[in-house]
Amino acid sequence: MTKTIKTAADLAINGASPLFDQPVHVGRPNIGDRQHFNALADEMFDRHWLSNDGPLVKRFEKELCDFLKVRHCIAMCNGTIALEIAIRALDLRGEVIVPSYTFIATAHALQWQEITPVFADIDPSTQMLDPASVRKMITPRTTGILGVHLWGRPAPVEALQALADNNGLKLMFDASHGFSCTHRGVPLGNFGQCEVFSFHATKFFNTFEGGAVVTNNDELASKMRLMRNFGFVDYDKVIYPGTNGKLTEIAAAMGLTNLADLDKFVDANKRNYSQYRTALASVEGVKVLEFNANEKNNYQYIVIEVSPAYRTSRDDLVKILQAENILARKYFWPGCHNMEPYKSYYPNAGMLLPNTSMVAGRVVVLPTGSAIGESEIAAITNVIRFVATMSSH
Ligand code: T4K
């Protein structure tokens, strides 16, 4: 960092040099102890066992079951395949209700299997599926609800479970953001019929690429294990249609390494969250989304909502930040219903999604994680504060 922003002419968007020489990204991976990782990698090379349900994957699954207090964990090559396998194992078909305000993979995992994602609106105060909107979307073709624990905050699990029970629907969750978070003291992973995690590099807890389905249902777990490995039960025996959803041994080594360092990641994220909250508390028109202090949180996403009171638009703020090499993101703008193929299939879906449109138009996700610290956050929040002052003149 080489400059201080005192006037609009100091902003990179107006031709000055950027605040950061190197980009400060949202999504910088949390990386655990390298010696731990290297030792596991050496073990793996010595063993000459690189994939196909190897010993590191088995150890990883066991540690995840203990950590999440679930009966079964089926590790997968990424969160999207894990969603697809869970959806298929639950025998979902016809229509499944999902939020539009989520990463596109939630909707695609259904559409990929010719199941119609039906988009329900969110509650603007929580950004989660609104059960009242979900209820309105139920038709005779609906077979399930796919809730999302967005930003690691729990979806309204009890209300969604009641809706599912009262309408004979299956309920599952996309818990991609929710690793190491609780709802009423229970780890996410224990709700609905199964829950899916993403362990992508950008997630709080990563295995480079990876994911898992966790469930307390024995039958569902065995079905998903078969599906993950082409349906094989023995060397020459296939009893089910399946795909290749396997996690590699090197990815499991990364998982075991990062699992041992989770507390460090949470500490860094929590420190960043407090600093952001304090620094932005007095900025009119900017609200930092809060985590429930009574629950366990991973604090992985610093989400701000930029309302009209900020005067500079959300999009202009993002342009200003990006010009300074602060790679903030407009997740999950413009909502799945505004992306293809959904935009063409359901051109009027937005009429039923006013809260989704409003929230998607206001959110900015800011850089955090163990790769950034106090001075970077001070600089980022100074820009956001400066732009607020500048625009009110
Ligand atoms: N459901 C939900 C709710 C999800 O959020 C996701 C994934 C899924 C399902 C599917 O799970 P996976 O199949 O991915 O396991 C990124 C991630 O690729 C994606 O995993 C994630 N959600 C989504 C929220 O973010 P993009 O398109 O934003 O990726 P990209 O390449 O722009 O990277 C994001 C930022 O991270 C950049 O600023 C660069 C930085 N980065 C990225 C990588 C990979 C690094 O600094 N280092 C890295 O190694 O989707």
Residues whose N, C-alpha, C, O or C-beta is under 5 A from the ligand:
A	BS01	T4K	H25 V26 G27 R28 P29 N78 G79 T80 T102 F103 A105 T106 D174 S176 S198 F199 H200 A201 T202 G210 G211 L327
